[in-house]
Amino acid sequence: MMEVGHVPREQITRNRVLDRVAEHTTYGSTEPVLEATAQVEVQRRNLHVQWNRDAAWLQVAVDIPMHELRSLLADAEREAAAEASSQPPGLEYFTDGHPVRVWSDVLSRGETNAAITSLRRARDAAYGKDA
C-alpha cells in the first residue's frame, strides 16, 4: 500500500551517453593520436510523469537545460512585445500572460511506447482503471 500523500514519478526519457575520443596531432605529423575515450552525457529535453492517487491528478514535466530556457524566454519576450504592439489603440496586451510552449525532444518508437505505458499506468493509478 502506498503511503498517503506519496507522489510517484517516472522518468520516461533519459540523457544520451556517447563515447567521445579526444584526438590531437603531434608536431610535424598529420596523423591524429588518440588520447582517451570518455563518456559524455548529452543533455536533452527529458519527459517525466507524476501522479497522486489520493488527490486524483496527473502531471507531465519536461526538463529544459538552462541555456535553452534562457533562449526560449528571450524569444517569448520578443513575441509578447510584438503582439502587444500589434493591438489596436486602447487595447492593452498583458505580456506576462503570453504563452510559451515547450516541446520535448523527438521520441523514438521505444520512448513513445514507454511514454504510453507510463501514462496509462499513471492514469489508472490517479483516476482508476477504465471499465
LUMKEVEX-736769 format. One record per residue (C-alpha): residue number from 1; residue in three letters; y, x, z. Coordinates in steps of 0.25 Angstrom, whole numbers, plus 5000, padded with zeros to 4 digits. Last residue first. Layout:
! residues N
NUM,ALA,Y,X,Z
...
! end
This chain:
! residues 131
131,ALA,5000,4943,4930
130,ASP,5009,4954,4931
129,LYS,5007,4964,4942
128,GLY,5017,4965,4954
127,TYR,5032,4967,4953
126,ALA,5034,4981,4959
125,ALA,5020,4987,4958
124,ASP,5017,4980,4945
123,ARG,5030,4985,4939
122,ALA,5028,4999,4944
121,ARG,5013,4999,4938
120,ARG,5018,4994,4925
119,LEU,5030,5004,4925
118,SER,5021,5015,4927
117,THR,5011,5011,4917
116,ILE,5022,5009,4906
115,ALA,5029,5022,4910
114,ALA,5015,5030,4909
113,ASN,5012,5024,4895
112,THR,5026,5028,4891
111,GLU,5024,5042,4896
110,GLY,5011,5043,4888
109,ARG,5018,5038,4876
108,SER,5029,5048,4877
107,LEU,5042,5043,4884
106,VAL,5055,5047,4878
105,ASP,5065,5052,4889
104,SER,5070,5041,4897
103,TRP,5083,5033,4893
102,VAL,5096,5032,4901
101,ARG,5105,5020,4898
100,VAL,5119,5021,4904
99,PRO,5127,5008,4906
98,HIS,5142,5008,4907
97,GLY,5145,5002,4921
96,ASP,5154,5013,4925
95,THR,5162,5011,4912
94,PHE,5166,4997,4916
93,TYR,5173,4992,4904
92,GLU,5186,4985,4906
91,LEU,5191,4974,4896
90,GLY,5206,4973,4895
89,PRO,5207,4979,4881
88,PRO,5193,4978,4873
87,GLN,5182,4988,4877
86,SER,5180,5000,4869
85,SER,5186,5010,4879
84,ALA,5176,5006,4889
83,GLU,5164,5007,4880
82,ALA,5169,5021,4876
81,ALA,5171,5025,4891
80,ALA,5157,5020,4894
79,GLU,5151,5028,4883
78,ARG,5158,5041,4887
77,GLU,5153,5039,4902
76,ALA,5139,5036,4897
75,ASP,5138,5048,4889
74,ALA,5143,5056,4901
73,LEU,5133,5049,4910
72,LEU,5121,5052,4900
71,SER,5126,5067,4899
70,ARG,5126,5068,4914
69,LEU,5112,5061,4915
68,GLU,5106,5071,4905
67,HIS,5111,5083,4913
66,MET,5105,5077,4926
65,PRO,5091,5075,4920
64,ILE,5088,5060,4919
63,ASP,5076,5053,4926
62,VAL,5074,5039,4922
61,ALA,5071,5028,4932
60,VAL,5063,5015,4931
59,GLN,5063,5005,4942
58,LEU,5054,4994,4947
57,TRP,5057,4983,4958
56,ALA,5049,4973,4967
55,ALA,5055,4976,4980
54,ASP,5041,4978,4987
53,ARG,5035,4984,4975
52,ASN,5045,4995,4972
51,TRP,5046,5002,4959
50,GLN,5048,5016,4953
49,VAL,5047,5020,4938
48,HIS,5051,5034,4934
47,LEU,5055,5040,4920
46,ASN,5058,5054,4916
45,ARG,5070,5058,4908
44,ARG,5067,5072,4905
43,GLN,5068,5086,4911
42,VAL,5059,5097,4905
41,GLU,5051,5105,4915
40,VAL,5049,5119,4911
39,GLN,5036,5127,4912
38,ALA,5038,5142,4910
37,THR,5031,5152,4901
36,ALA,5035,5166,4902
35,GLU,5042,5177,4895
34,LEU,5036,5177,4881
33,VAL,5042,5188,4872
32,PRO,5048,5184,4859
31,GLU,5046,5193,4847
30,THR,5059,5197,4840
29,SER,5059,5211,4847
28,GLY,5070,5221,4849
27,TYR,5074,5217,4863
26,THR,5063,5208,4869
25,THR,5063,5193,4865
24,HIS,5062,5182,4875
23,GLU,5053,5170,4878
22,ALA,5052,5160,4889
21,VAL,5041,5150,4887
20,ARG,5043,5136,4891
19,ASP,5031,5127,4895
18,LEU,5036,5112,4896
17,VAL,5036,5103,4908
16,ARG,5040,5089,4904
15,ASN,5047,5080,4914
14,ARG,5039,5068,4918
13,THR,5038,5053,4914
12,ILE,5034,5041,4922
11,GLN,5038,5045,4936
10,GLU,5032,5034,4946
9,ARG,5039,5029,4958
8,PRO,5034,5021,4970
7,VAL,5045,5014,4979
6,HIS,5039,5012,4993
5,GLY,5048,5002,5000
4,VAL,5035,4997,5008
3,GLU,5024,5007,5008
2,MET,5014,5005,4996
1,MET,5000,5000,5000
! end
